[in-house]
Amino acid sequence: MDTIAVIDFETTGMAPDGGARAIEIAAVLLRDGRVVDRYQSLMNPGAWVPPFIEQFTGITNRMVRAAPPAAKVMREAAEFVGEHPLAAHNASFDRRFWDAELARIDRRRVQAFACTMLLARRIYPQAPNHRLGTLVEFTRLPVAGRYHRALADAEMTAGLLAKLEAELAQRFGLAEVTHELLRQIQAAPRHEMARCVERFAQQADGPAGPAALGAGSIVA
């Protein structure tokens, strides 16, 4: 089964293209439905933390000023993640910051992201909404800590991802749910999910079906 690196950022704003910077990162490694390792650090990008971000996250300017330089933290995080396939909740947000902060240390992402928000929209359309906190409550997962802190959010996202994988395995009789299958499902309309799984199984090598495939090579 794939080992997936589930990441979460806390940031000064919504988009790195608009000048926002990361101020905290966490990554947890999920294997066989369990978190097997963790990395977390505040990071100092030399940027100001707006008051609403301080209130939203509890991360203050004083905390950021005392944190290790962002470049050092990103090197450590990149080494921790390695080439494991990635996942995040609302992954388009974290992907932008992961790519932008990697570029600042002259590195480039080589693996793709799965998105637990997109997957939950397809697997749990009956949920009241698909925010992380709502889905944690909806699926009766434990609350790992304060929301909008990177490690707690990464832990809860990993728990949600494991729940989604288990739901898919049970619903479709799969021996294994790979990262690449997750990516194909999140890109498919909900009403075509079963057909998506069927096509994936047909493409796999041998009778094991989707279990025979790995994380794939498409980076997005």
N, CA, C and O of each residue as an XYZ file, in Angstrom:
880
protein
N       0.847     -1.199      0.000
C       0.000      0.000      0.000
C       0.876      1.240      0.000
O       1.939      1.258      0.620
N       0.426      2.282     -0.700
C       1.170      3.537     -0.740
C       1.359      4.123      0.656
O       0.452      4.073      1.487
N       2.541      4.677      0.905
C       2.723      5.584      2.032
C       2.466      6.990      1.509
O       3.141      7.448      0.587
N       1.496      7.669      2.095
C       1.081      8.994      1.610
C       1.481     10.035      2.632
O       1.247      9.865      3.828
N       2.089     11.119      2.161
C       2.442     12.252      3.019
C       1.294     13.244      3.008
O       0.996     13.843      1.975
N       0.657     13.417      4.140
C      -0.466     14.346      4.284
C       0.077     15.636      4.880
O       0.657     15.622      5.965
N      -0.107     16.753      4.178
C       0.496     18.003      4.627
C      -0.563     19.060      4.905
O      -1.690     18.996      4.415
N      -0.156     20.034      5.712
C      -1.018     21.186      5.987
C      -0.137     22.393      6.276
O       0.865     22.290      6.982
N      -0.521     23.532      5.724
C       0.151     24.810      5.973
C      -0.772     25.743      6.737
O      -1.991     25.707      6.564
N      -0.184     26.577      7.580
C      -0.814     27.812      8.035
C      -0.035     28.955      7.404
O       1.191     28.893      7.305
N      -0.733     29.989      6.980
C      -0.123     31.008      6.130
C      -0.589     32.408      6.526
O      -1.508     32.572      7.328
N       0.066     33.408      5.947
C      -0.313     34.797      6.220
C      -1.463     35.266      5.347
O      -2.004     36.349      5.573
N      -1.847     34.479      4.359
C      -2.917     34.885      3.454
C      -3.310     33.733      2.558
O      -2.914     32.592      2.793
N      -4.089     34.029      1.532
C      -4.701     32.982      0.730
C      -3.843     32.463     -0.408
O      -3.999     31.310     -0.810
N      -2.933     33.284     -0.943
C      -2.228     32.861     -2.143
C      -0.802     33.380     -2.165
O      -0.571     34.560     -1.903
N       0.164     32.515     -2.475
C       1.547     32.991     -2.583
C       1.732     33.992     -3.718
O       2.613     34.849     -3.644
N       0.922     33.898     -4.759
C       1.018     34.871     -5.851
C       0.672     36.275     -5.379
O       1.100     37.258     -5.984
N      -0.094     36.374     -4.310
C      -0.446     37.674     -3.749
C       0.483     38.112     -2.630
O       0.216     39.100     -1.947
N       1.576     37.378     -2.441
C       2.558     37.756     -1.437
C       2.437     37.014     -0.117
O       3.242     37.247      0.785
N       1.452     36.121      0.029
C       1.295     35.376      1.279
C       2.431     34.371      1.436
O       2.954     33.842      0.455
N       2.801     34.120      2.689
C       3.870     33.180      2.992
C       3.392     32.163      4.028
O       2.467     32.418      4.798
N       4.040     31.022      4.021
C       3.761     29.980      5.010
C       4.408     30.340      6.336
O       5.528     30.850      6.368
N       3.697     30.073      7.442
C       4.234     30.324      8.778
C       4.250     29.056      9.637
O       4.826     29.060     10.725
N       3.633     27.989      9.171
C       3.704     26.704      9.859
C       3.421     25.604      8.855
O       2.598     25.760      7.953
N       4.119     24.486      9.026
C       3.882     23.325      8.178
C       3.875     22.074      9.037
O       4.601     21.980     10.027
N       3.052     21.121      8.650
C       3.087     19.792      9.244
C       2.921     18.776      8.129
O       2.233     19.017      7.137
N       3.569     17.637      8.314
C       3.410     16.514      7.396
C       3.348     15.247      8.228
O       4.150     15.057      9.142
N       2.402     14.387      7.914
C       2.317     13.086      8.575
C       2.317     12.012      7.502
O       1.740     12.193      6.429
N       2.967     10.893      7.795
C       3.022      9.785      6.855
C       1.949      8.767      7.218
O       1.916      8.254      8.337
N       1.078      8.483      6.263
C      -0.031      7.544      6.451
C       0.273      6.265      5.694
O       0.512      6.285      4.486
N       0.259      5.144      6.423
C       0.522      3.837      5.810
C      -0.417      2.817      6.425
O      -0.519      2.710      7.647
N      -1.105      2.067      5.571
C      -2.042      1.036      6.042
C      -3.059      1.605      7.017
O      -3.435      0.946      7.986
N      -3.505      2.833      6.760
C      -4.532      3.442      7.588
C      -4.034      4.002      8.903
O      -4.844      4.408      9.736
N      -2.703      4.040      9.121
C      -2.147      4.537     10.380
C      -1.099      5.609     10.110
O      -0.364      5.536      9.126
N      -1.037      6.596     10.981
C       0.039      7.587     10.931
C       1.279      6.955     11.536
O       1.266      6.523     12.689
N       2.355      6.901     10.754
C       3.569      6.222     11.203
C       4.712      7.189     11.489
O       5.717      6.790     12.078
N       4.582      8.456     11.086
C       5.621      9.439     11.393
C       5.048     10.831     11.211
O       4.049     11.019     10.517
N       5.702     11.821     11.853
C       5.186     13.188     11.861
C       6.331     14.194     11.768
O       7.431     13.957     12.267
N       6.045     15.318     11.118
C       6.960     16.469     11.130
C       6.113     17.722     11.291
O       5.069     17.858     10.653
N       6.567     18.643     12.148
C       5.854     19.909     12.331
C       6.843     20.983     12.733
O       7.767     20.731     13.506
N       6.647     22.190     12.206
C       7.456     23.319     12.656
C       6.772     24.624     12.271
O       6.201     24.747     11.187
N       6.840     25.595     13.178
C       6.628     26.979     12.769
C       7.784     27.386     11.874
O       8.845     26.763     11.901
N       7.583     28.426     11.081
C       8.629     28.870     10.161
C       8.577     30.383     10.022
O       7.502     30.981      9.975
N       9.748     30.989      9.957
C       9.856     32.443      9.882
C      10.217     32.856      8.462
O      11.368     32.713      8.049
N       9.235     33.373      7.703
C       9.520     33.819      6.343
C       9.912     35.291      6.264
O      10.126     35.825      5.176
N      10.006     35.943      7.423
C      10.281     37.383      7.427
C       9.073     38.201      7.024
O       9.215     39.332      6.559
N       7.890     37.644      7.195
C       6.646     38.316      6.800
C       5.816     38.635      8.042
O       5.952     37.998      9.086
N       4.967     39.623      7.899
C       4.071     40.053      8.979
C       2.832     39.183      9.001
O       2.267     38.864      7.954
N       2.410     38.800     10.196
C       1.195     37.995     10.367
C       0.042     38.940     10.678
O       0.055     39.577     11.731
N      -0.953     39.056      9.805
C      -2.074     39.964     10.052
C      -2.861     39.565     11.298
O      -2.877     38.391     11.670
N      -3.515     40.534     11.945
C      -4.271     40.228     13.167
C      -5.325     39.142     12.990
O      -5.521     38.327     13.891
N      -6.010     39.114     11.845
C      -7.049     38.100     11.689
C      -6.445     36.706     11.571
O      -7.092     35.727     11.944
N      -5.218     36.592     11.059
C      -4.541     35.301     11.013
C      -4.088     34.895     12.412
O      -4.181     33.724     12.780
N      -3.602     35.851     13.188
C      -3.252     35.557     14.577
C      -4.458     35.006     15.333
O      -4.346     34.028     16.072
N      -5.610     35.643     15.139
C      -6.827     35.192     15.826
C      -7.301     33.846     15.286
O      -7.751     32.994     16.052
N      -7.204     33.653     13.991
C      -7.693     32.443     13.317
C      -6.873     31.215     13.709
O      -7.422     30.137     13.940
N      -5.549     31.393     13.781
C      -4.664     30.250     13.998
C      -4.085     30.180     15.412
O      -3.692     29.109     15.874
N      -4.037     31.315     16.089
C      -3.329     31.378     17.356
C      -1.832     31.558     17.195
O      -1.105     31.562     18.188
N      -1.355     31.705     15.971
C       0.074     31.909     15.695
C       0.347     33.408     15.650
O      -0.203     34.115     14.805
N       1.180     33.888     16.539
C       1.431     35.318     16.661
C       2.718     35.713     15.948
O       3.544     34.868     15.601
N       2.866     37.018     15.738
C       4.110     37.528     15.157
C       5.307     37.169     16.033
O       6.383     36.862     15.519
N       5.127     37.205     17.336
C       6.224     36.850     18.233
C       6.646     35.399     18.026
O       7.839     35.097     17.995
N       5.672     34.502     17.885
C       5.984     33.092     17.653
C       6.731     32.892     16.339
O       7.670     32.099     16.265
N       6.314     33.610     15.310
C       6.948     33.471     14.007
C       8.370     34.026     14.030
O       9.277     33.438     13.442
N       8.564     35.154     14.706
C       9.913     35.735     14.784
C      10.887     34.798     15.490
O      12.079     34.798     15.182
N      10.394     34.000     16.433
C      11.245     33.063     17.165
C      11.426     31.729     16.445
O      12.198     30.885     16.902
N      10.732     31.525     15.332
C      10.754     30.249     14.621
C      12.003     30.137     13.744
O      12.629     31.151     13.433
N      12.369     28.929     13.346
C      13.487     28.748     12.416
C      13.185     29.404     11.069
O      12.017     29.579     10.721
N      14.218     29.771     10.306
C      13.995     30.356      8.982
C      13.175     29.427      8.087
O      13.309     28.204      8.142
N      12.327     30.036      7.267
C      11.458     29.237      6.395
C      12.259     28.298      5.504
O      11.844     27.162      5.275
N      13.399     28.754      4.998
C      14.198     27.911      4.108
C      14.666     26.645      4.820
O      14.626     25.558      4.243
N      15.103     26.776      6.052
C      15.556     25.607      6.820
C      14.405     24.631      7.037
O      14.568     23.422      6.874
N      13.252     25.158      7.402
C      12.100     24.298      7.661
C      11.672     23.574      6.389
O      11.357     22.385      6.427
N      11.660     24.280      5.274
C      11.229     23.642      4.022
C      12.211     22.569      3.577
O      11.798     21.549      3.025
N      13.486     22.776      3.803
C      14.448     21.714      3.478
C      14.169     20.474      4.323
O      14.187     19.351      3.819
N      13.912     20.690      5.608
C      13.602     19.556      6.482
C      12.309     18.870      6.064
O      12.240     17.642      6.014
N      11.288     19.662      5.764
C       9.999     19.088      5.369
C      10.121     18.322      4.058
O       9.548     17.243      3.909
N      10.873     18.882      3.104
C      11.049     18.207      1.821
C      11.788     16.885      1.991
O      11.458     15.900      1.332
N      12.790     16.859      2.876
C      13.500     15.612      3.139
C      12.579     14.601      3.819
O      12.631     13.409      3.515
N      11.748     15.069      4.726
C      10.815     14.183      5.429
C       9.823     13.555      4.453
O       9.569     12.352      4.509
N       9.266     14.366      3.564
C       8.264     13.888      2.606
C       8.893     13.017      1.533
O       8.305     12.022      1.111
N      10.102     13.394      1.088
C      10.748     12.642      0.021
C       9.910     12.632     -1.247
O       9.415     13.671     -1.686
N       9.756     11.453     -1.830
C       8.955     11.320     -3.049
C       7.625     10.619     -2.787
O       6.977     10.141     -3.718
N       7.221     10.560     -1.521
C       5.910      9.972     -1.226
C       4.814     10.792     -1.901
O       4.905     12.019     -1.924
N       3.792     10.159     -2.445
C       2.653     10.912     -2.965
C       2.026     11.740     -1.858
O       2.079     11.373     -0.684
N       1.430     12.862     -2.244
C       0.952     13.863     -1.293
C      -0.570     13.890     -1.217
O      -1.265     13.495     -2.153
N      -1.069     14.365     -0.077
C      -2.499     14.599      0.099
C      -2.686     15.788      1.024
O      -1.834     16.082      1.862
N      -3.806     16.462      0.861
C      -4.168     17.582      1.730
C      -5.671     17.793      1.615
O      -6.312     17.304      0.684
N      -6.222     18.529      2.576
C      -7.632     18.901      2.489
C      -7.704     20.260      1.806
O      -7.047     21.211      2.227
N      -8.511     20.345      0.743
C      -8.470     21.507     -0.149
C      -7.049     21.638     -0.693
O      -6.376     22.649     -0.494
N      -6.617     20.592     -1.383
C      -5.222     20.453     -1.769
C      -4.733     21.563     -2.686
O      -3.534     21.845     -2.708
N      -5.614     22.200     -3.439
C      -5.155     23.272     -4.323
C      -4.495     24.396     -3.533
O      -3.566     25.038     -4.022
N      -4.974     24.637     -2.307
C      -4.379     25.663     -1.439
C      -2.987     25.239     -1.003
O      -2.021     25.974     -1.209
N      -2.874     24.058     -0.401
C      -1.574     23.604      0.112
C      -0.584     23.352     -1.015
O       0.614     23.573     -0.842
N      -1.062     22.896     -2.159
C      -0.171     22.661     -3.297
C       0.508     23.959     -3.732
O       1.704     23.966     -4.027
N      -0.243     25.046     -3.773
C       0.350     26.319     -4.196
C       1.457     26.747     -3.240
O       2.519     27.195     -3.672
N       1.206     26.607     -1.931
C       2.237     27.017     -0.972
C       3.407     26.035     -0.966
O       4.556     26.460     -0.847
N       3.145     24.740     -1.091
C       4.229     23.765     -1.164
C       5.144     24.087     -2.353
O       6.367     24.110     -2.213
N       4.550     24.332     -3.505
C       5.347     24.634     -4.689
C       6.110     25.944     -4.536
O       7.285     26.028     -4.893
N       5.440     26.968     -4.005
C       6.075     28.277     -3.884
C       7.226     28.249     -2.879
O       8.287     28.820     -3.133
N       7.019     27.589     -1.744
C       8.080     27.546     -0.736
C       9.223     26.634     -1.187
O      10.381     26.906     -0.871
N       8.922     25.560     -1.919
C       9.995     24.743     -2.487
C      10.818     25.546     -3.490
O      12.045     25.445     -3.514
N      10.145     26.339     -4.315
C      10.866     27.124     -5.316
C      11.857     28.078     -4.662
O      12.907     28.364     -5.236
N      11.545     28.563     -3.493
C      12.447     29.482     -2.784
C      13.736     28.800     -2.327
O      14.730     29.473     -2.057
N      13.724     27.481     -2.240
C      14.953     26.757     -1.896
C      15.454     25.961     -3.102
O      16.219     25.008     -2.955
N      15.011     26.365     -4.293
C      15.478     25.775     -5.556
C      15.158     24.281     -5.650
O      15.961     23.485     -6.135
N      13.962     23.927     -5.172
C      13.490     22.560     -5.332
C      12.165     22.560     -6.073
O      11.498     23.588     -6.193
N      11.795     21.379     -6.571
C      10.572     21.250     -7.351
C       9.855     19.975     -6.951
O      10.470     18.922     -6.787
N       8.567     20.086     -6.799
C       7.746     18.910     -6.464
C       7.764     17.923     -7.622
O       7.691     18.312     -8.788
N       7.863     16.627     -7.281
C       7.888     15.594     -8.311
C       6.684     14.664     -8.222
O       6.521     13.784     -9.068
N       5.833     14.848     -7.201
C       4.713     13.940     -7.018
C       3.391     14.706     -7.018
O       3.350     15.930     -6.892
N       2.321     13.940     -7.163
C       0.990     14.524     -7.292
C       0.283     14.573     -5.939
O       0.693     13.929     -4.974
N      -0.803     15.366     -5.904
C      -1.642     15.530     -4.721
C      -2.972     14.809     -4.887
O      -3.577     14.839     -5.959
N      -3.415     14.166     -3.826
C      -4.818     13.784     -3.675
C      -5.480     14.796     -2.752
O      -4.821     15.385     -1.895
N      -6.772     14.998     -2.924
C      -7.500     16.008     -2.154
C      -8.655     15.365     -1.402
O      -9.591     14.854     -2.016
N      -8.592     15.386     -0.074
C      -9.658     14.766      0.713
C     -10.974     15.523      0.597
O     -12.036     14.931      0.787
N     -10.932     16.815      0.289
C     -12.177     17.550      0.111
C     -12.898     17.087     -1.158
O     -14.102     16.831     -1.128
N     -12.174     16.979     -2.265
C     -12.783     16.505     -3.508
C     -13.271     15.069     -3.363
O     -14.355     14.726     -3.837
N     -12.468     14.227     -2.705
C     -12.877     12.841     -2.514
C     -14.128     12.745     -1.653
O     -15.036     11.969     -1.950
N     -14.173     13.537     -0.584
C     -15.344     13.496      0.294
C     -16.601     13.969     -0.428
O     -17.689     13.462     -0.155
N     -16.477     14.916     -1.331
C     -17.650     15.364     -2.103
C     -18.235     14.228     -2.917
O     -19.446     14.182     -3.135
N     -17.393     13.310     -3.372
C     -17.871     12.204     -4.181
C     -18.332     11.030     -3.321
O     -19.303     10.350     -3.655
N     -17.626     10.797     -2.206
C     -17.910      9.615     -1.382
C     -18.977      9.895     -0.328
O     -19.774      9.017      0.004
N     -18.990     11.118      0.195
C     -19.984     11.508      1.200
C     -20.771     12.738      0.733
O     -20.695     13.790      1.368
N     -21.515     12.623     -0.355
C     -22.266     13.790     -0.828
C     -23.333     14.238      0.167
O     -23.803     15.374      0.102
N     -23.720     13.353      1.089
C     -24.771     13.668      2.056
C     -24.253     14.479      3.241
O     -25.052     14.914      4.070
N     -22.943     14.695      3.347
C     -22.406     15.493      4.449
C     -22.953     16.921      4.370
O     -23.200     17.417      3.271
N     -23.147     17.593      5.513
C     -23.695     18.964      5.493
C     -22.864     19.920      4.654
O     -23.419     20.753      3.937
N     -21.568     19.815      4.731
C     -20.632     20.507      3.848
C     -19.335     19.711      3.897
O     -19.266     18.684      4.572
N     -18.317     20.170      3.196
C     -17.108     19.370      3.084
C     -15.885     20.083      3.643
O     -14.760     19.863      3.193
N     -16.123     20.945      4.635
C     -15.017     21.491      5.411
C     -14.450     20.402      6.308
O     -15.150     19.454      6.663
N     -13.195     20.538      6.668
C     -12.534     19.488      7.441
C     -13.251     19.231      8.764
O     -13.512     18.079      9.108
N     -13.570     20.283      9.505
C     -14.221     20.101     10.800
C     -15.553     19.400     10.687
O     -15.884     18.546     11.509
N     -16.322     19.758      9.668
C     -17.619     19.113      9.461
C     -17.454     17.636      9.152
O     -18.200     16.803      9.666
N     -16.470     17.306      8.309
C     -16.255     15.912      7.932
C     -15.716     15.088      9.091
O     -16.063     13.914      9.226
N     -14.877     15.679      9.926
C     -14.403     14.977     11.118
C     -15.584     14.602     12.005
O     -15.665     13.480     12.505
N     -16.498     15.548     12.194
C     -17.690     15.262     12.996
C     -18.597     14.257     12.293
O     -19.106     13.331     12.923
N     -18.799     14.436     11.000
C     -19.698     13.573     10.233
C     -19.233     12.119     10.255
O     -20.050     11.202     10.351
N     -17.915     11.911     10.165
C     -17.380     10.549     10.134
C     -16.979     10.038     11.518
O     -16.458      8.932     11.656
N     -17.231     10.860     12.541
C     -16.956     10.499     13.935
C     -15.481     10.200     14.182
O     -15.135      9.276     14.918
N     -14.630     10.988     13.561
C     -13.196     10.870     13.799
C     -12.810     11.670     15.038
O     -13.498     12.630     15.384
N     -11.737     11.299     15.707
C     -11.299     12.080     16.871
C     -10.741     13.432     16.453
O     -10.116     13.555     15.400
N     -10.969     14.439     17.276
C     -10.400     15.766     17.049
C      -8.980     15.749     17.616
O      -8.783     15.511     18.807
N      -7.992     16.001     16.751
C      -6.594     15.823     17.136
C      -6.012     17.024     17.867
O      -4.920     16.930     18.427
N      -6.713     18.141     17.873
C      -6.196     19.355     18.495
C      -6.936     20.556     17.947
O      -8.020     20.424     17.378
N      -6.350     21.724     18.119
C      -6.988     22.954     17.655
C      -7.013     23.001     16.135
O      -5.984     22.822     15.485
N      -8.192     23.244     15.572
C      -8.278     23.456     14.136
C      -7.453     24.680     13.748
O      -7.278     25.611     14.534
N      -6.952     24.652     12.516
C      -6.138     25.737     11.958
C      -4.775     25.840     12.636
O      -4.156     26.904     12.655
N      -4.319     24.719     13.191
C      -2.908     24.514     13.488
C      -2.467     23.328     12.638
O      -3.198     22.348     12.492
N      -1.275     23.429     12.087
C      -0.887     22.535     11.001
C      -0.878     21.065     11.401
O      -1.393     20.228     10.660
N      -0.306     20.731     12.556
C      -0.209     19.312     12.895
C      -1.582     18.714     13.178
O      -1.874     17.609     12.720
N      -2.422     19.414     13.916
C      -3.764     18.890     14.193
C      -4.541     18.704     12.899
O      -5.190     17.675     12.712
N      -4.485     19.680     12.008
C      -5.212     19.560     10.742
C      -4.654     18.433      9.882
O      -5.415     17.707      9.242
N      -3.326     18.280      9.862
C      -2.732     17.194      9.074
C      -3.130     15.837      9.644
O      -3.429     14.906      8.896
N      -3.132     15.728     10.980
C      -3.545     14.464     11.612
C      -4.998     14.138     11.284
O      -5.323     12.995     10.960
N      -5.867     15.134     11.368
C      -7.285     14.879     11.098
C      -7.518     14.613      9.618
O      -8.382     13.809      9.270
N      -6.772     15.265      8.746
C      -6.870     14.972      7.316
C      -6.417     13.548      7.027
O      -7.028     12.852      6.216
N      -5.348     13.114      7.688
C      -4.886     11.733      7.514
C      -5.946     10.743      7.995
O      -6.184      9.722      7.350
N      -6.582     11.047      9.130
C      -7.656     10.183      9.606
C      -8.819     10.124      8.631
O      -9.400      9.063      8.404
N      -9.155     11.285      8.052
C     -10.227     11.330      7.054
C      -9.840     10.543      5.815
O     -10.661      9.812      5.262
N      -8.587     10.688      5.369
C      -8.139      9.950      4.192
C      -8.227      8.445      4.428
O      -8.675      7.704      3.553
N      -7.803      7.995      5.599
C      -7.912      6.571      5.907
C      -9.370      6.115      5.891
O      -9.678      5.016      5.428
N     -10.260      6.962      6.397
C     -11.697      6.631      6.395
C     -12.222      6.544      4.965
O     -12.992      5.640      4.642
N     -11.816      7.465      4.119
C     -12.255      7.459      2.723
C     -11.728      6.222      1.994
O     -12.453      5.596      1.222
N     -10.475      5.877      2.240
C      -9.913      4.676      1.621
C     -10.680      3.429      2.063
O     -10.994      2.564      1.246
N     -10.975      3.345      3.348
C     -11.710      2.185      3.855
C     -13.113      2.110      3.263
O     -13.599      1.026      2.940
N     -13.759      3.262      3.124
C     -15.094      3.301      2.532
C     -15.068      2.830      1.087
O     -15.937      2.067      0.665
N     -14.082      3.277      0.331
C     -13.959      2.849     -1.063
C     -13.692      1.346     -1.146
O     -14.296      0.648     -1.961
N     -12.787      0.854     -0.300
C     -12.461     -0.572     -0.320
C     -13.693     -1.414     -0.026
O     -13.921     -2.432     -0.679
N     -14.491     -0.994      0.957
C     -15.690     -1.753      1.314
C     -16.759     -1.629      0.233
O     -17.399     -2.617     -0.126
N     -16.950     -0.427     -0.282
C     -18.030     -0.194     -1.235
C     -17.804     -0.934     -2.549
O     -18.749     -1.421     -3.170
N     -16.526     -1.013     -2.971
C     -16.232     -1.589     -4.282
C     -15.461     -2.907     -4.203
O     -15.030     -3.430     -5.231
N     -15.284     -3.446     -3.002
C     -14.610     -4.721     -2.852
C     -13.157     -4.701     -3.278
O     -12.678     -5.650     -3.899
N     -12.446     -3.625     -2.948
C     -11.062     -3.468     -3.370
C     -10.112     -4.022     -2.319
O     -10.308     -3.822     -1.121
N      -9.079     -4.720     -2.782
C      -8.043     -5.196     -1.861
C      -7.161     -4.052     -1.394
O      -6.618     -4.097     -0.291
N      -7.016     -3.029     -2.223
C      -6.150     -1.901     -1.900
C      -6.638     -0.672     -2.644
O      -7.129     -0.771     -3.768
N      -6.504      0.471     -2.020
C      -6.855      1.745     -2.652
C      -5.569      2.548     -2.794
O      -4.995      2.991     -1.798
N      -5.119      2.735     -4.020
C      -3.860      3.436     -4.256
C      -4.080      4.941     -4.400
O      -5.199      5.411     -4.608
N      -2.997      5.666     -4.284
C      -3.031      7.115     -4.472
C      -3.522      7.475     -5.869
O      -4.293      8.419     -6.037
N      -3.075      6.723     -6.864
C      -3.497      7.023     -8.234
C      -4.996      6.809     -8.413
O      -5.647      7.578     -9.121
N      -5.552      5.778     -7.784
C      -7.000      5.583     -7.858
C      -7.717      6.752     -7.191
O      -8.716      7.242     -7.718
N      -7.223      7.206     -6.041
C      -7.819      8.371     -5.389
C      -7.835      9.571     -6.329
O      -8.831     10.289     -6.403
N      -6.750      9.787     -7.037
C      -6.674     10.939     -7.945
C      -7.649     10.803     -9.111
O      -8.229     11.790     -9.564
N      -7.823      9.588     -9.586
C      -8.775      9.402    -10.676
C     -10.207      9.611    -10.185
O     -11.030     10.188    -10.896
N     -10.503      9.147     -8.981
C     -11.851      9.335     -8.439
C     -12.143     10.810     -8.203
O     -13.238     11.276     -8.519
N     -11.179     11.558     -7.651
C     -11.443     12.968     -7.366
C     -11.639     13.794     -8.629
O     -12.229     14.873     -8.584
N     -11.146     13.291     -9.751
C     -11.303     14.008    -11.015
C     -12.564     13.601    -11.770
O     -12.921     14.232    -12.765
N     -13.236     12.558    -11.308
C     -14.416     12.045    -12.004
C     -15.688     12.622    -11.397
O     -15.718     12.904    -10.199
N     -16.738     12.805    -12.195
C     -18.040     13.175    -11.623
C     -18.520     12.088    -10.667
O     -18.206     10.912    -10.853
N     -19.277     12.475     -9.651
C     -19.708     11.524     -8.634
C     -20.496     10.364     -9.232
O     -20.332      9.220     -8.806
N     -21.343     10.645    -10.209
C     -22.168      9.577    -10.764
C     -21.359      8.582    -11.595
O     -21.871      7.527    -11.968
N     -20.080      8.917    -11.892
C     -19.234      8.004    -12.654
C     -18.189      7.322    -11.783
O     -17.260      6.705    -12.303
N     -18.329      7.427    -10.456
C     -17.302      6.881     -9.576
C     -17.146      5.373     -9.753
O     -16.024      4.873     -9.834
N     -18.253      4.651     -9.813
C     -18.160      3.197     -9.969
C     -17.481      2.833    -11.280
O     -16.664      1.914    -11.331
N     -17.820      3.552    -12.330
C     -17.189      3.293    -13.627
C     -15.700      3.628    -13.577
O     -14.887      2.948    -14.203
N     -15.351      4.650    -12.851
C     -13.953      5.031    -12.694
C     -13.162      3.909    -12.027
O     -12.065      3.571    -12.471
N     -13.714      3.336    -10.968
C     -13.058      2.228    -10.281
C     -12.945      1.023    -11.209
O     -11.918      0.344    -11.228
N     -13.991      0.761    -11.970
C     -13.976     -0.373    -12.893
C     -12.893     -0.199    -13.948
O     -12.152     -1.137    -14.239
N     -12.796      1.000    -14.525
C     -11.759      1.249    -15.535
C     -10.368      1.085    -14.938
O      -9.470      0.527    -15.568
N     -10.203      1.580    -13.716
C      -8.899      1.479    -13.072
C      -8.520      0.018    -12.871
O      -7.377     -0.367    -13.120
N      -9.467     -0.794    -12.425
C      -9.202     -2.218    -12.222
C      -8.825     -2.894    -13.532
O      -7.948     -3.758    -13.553
N      -9.479     -2.511    -14.626
C      -9.188     -3.108    -15.924
C      -7.791     -2.751    -16.405
O      -7.166     -3.525    -17.131
N      -7.296     -1.582    -16.004
C      -5.975     -1.146    -16.432
C      -4.851     -1.774    -15.611
O      -3.693     -1.778    -16.030
N      -5.202     -2.305    -14.439
C      -4.179     -2.845    -13.541
C      -3.615     -4.152    -14.087
O      -4.259     -4.838    -14.881
N      -2.436     -4.476    -13.661
C      -1.774     -5.696    -14.114
C      -2.196     -6.869    -13.241
O      -2.053     -6.801    -12.020
N      -2.698     -7.914    -13.819
C      -2.980     -9.127    -13.077
C      -4.295     -9.075    -12.344
O      -5.012     -8.077    -12.411
N      -4.620    -10.156    -11.635
C      -5.917    -10.293    -10.974
C      -6.068     -9.424     -9.739
O      -7.169     -9.318     -9.199
N      -4.976     -8.792     -9.270
C      -5.082     -7.990     -8.049
C      -5.836     -6.701     -8.264
O      -6.220     -6.038     -7.301
N      -6.057     -6.328     -9.533
C      -6.801     -5.105     -9.818
C      -6.031     -3.880     -9.375
O      -4.821     -3.814     -9.594
N      -6.692     -2.898     -8.753
C      -6.057     -1.648     -8.400
C      -4.869     -1.818     -7.484
O      -4.001     -0.945     -7.450
N      -4.793     -2.918     -6.733
C      -3.675     -3.095     -5.819
C      -2.369     -3.226     -6.562
O      -1.305     -3.038     -5.973
N      -2.423     -3.547     -7.851
C      -1.202     -3.754     -8.596
C      -0.557     -2.453     -9.038
O       0.597     -2.464     -9.467
N      -1.256     -1.340     -8.947
C      -0.729     -0.064     -9.417
C      -0.179      0.768     -8.286
O      -0.594      0.644     -7.134
N       0.774      1.626     -8.641
C       1.389      2.505     -7.657
C       0.839      3.899     -7.741
O      -0.299      4.106     -8.164
N       1.667      4.884     -7.327
C       1.194      6.257     -7.178
C       1.086      7.001     -8.491
O       0.498      8.082     -8.534
N       1.646      6.445     -9.586
C       1.529      7.148    -10.850
C       2.589      8.215    -10.985
O       3.367      8.461    -10.064
N       2.611      8.853    -12.158
C       3.678      9.813    -12.442
C       3.168     11.186    -12.835
O       3.970     12.070    -13.135
N       1.866     11.389    -12.844
C       1.326     12.684    -13.236
C       1.442     13.646    -12.071
O       0.969     13.356    -10.972
N       2.064     14.785    -12.303
C       2.205     15.797    -11.263
C       1.213     16.901    -11.510
O       1.221     17.537    -12.563
N       0.336     17.134    -10.512
C      -0.673     18.201    -10.646
C      -1.088     18.649     -9.270
O      -1.928     19.539     -9.138
